[in-house]
């Protein structure tokens, strides 16, 4: 801890800041950036749309069986992936930015938000020839 000489001036904030460890500045910057991001219009719009829509994906015989394939833009969604195969599968999407291993009998939840209009592909990395699907945002 630093010892601050008394200069006769009362500057409590400066004296307090000078006593902080040097690693607190980067944390404060990240906290400020996070607060700005959370207050941005896109985040507030996505947060105000209500609960996320769940898209059920079942992995069976190295294929994806999907319940919903179209969602509105900006709508938060959650992929609910259940693996009914005896082997594990990797549920992945370059377009949506996720990669998750789903073990046999396991169900995983993968939240995705802020998708604009377009087509988003996903696939099973262990069986890409048969395990694949497309989400349309329209």
C-alpha positions, 0 to 999 in steps of 0.5 A: 500500500502506498503512503500518500504525503499530506500536501495540505490540499484535500483531494480525497478522490485522487488520494483514493485512486492513488492507493489502488493497486495497478491491476484495478484500472484494466478491470474498471475499463472492462466494466465500463465497456461492458456497461456501455455494451449493455446499454446499447440499442441492439442489446436492449432490443434483444433483451426486451423481446421476451423469453427466448424461443427454443429450437429442439434438435434431436440427434438420431442415427447421425441425423438432426431432427429439428422442430423449428427452422425459421425465427424472426430477426433479433429474436433470442433463441436457445438450441435444445440439443438431445443426443439419442445416439450411442455415440457422442456428436459435436453440434457446431455452427461457424455462422452462429459461433458455437461448438458443443460436444453432446454425449450419448443421452445428454441434452445441452442448451445453447443460447444464441442472440442477435441474429440478423436476416439470413441463413445459418448452417449448423452441423455435426462435426463427427458426421457432417455428411448426414448431421446438418441443418439450417436455421432461417432468420426471416 
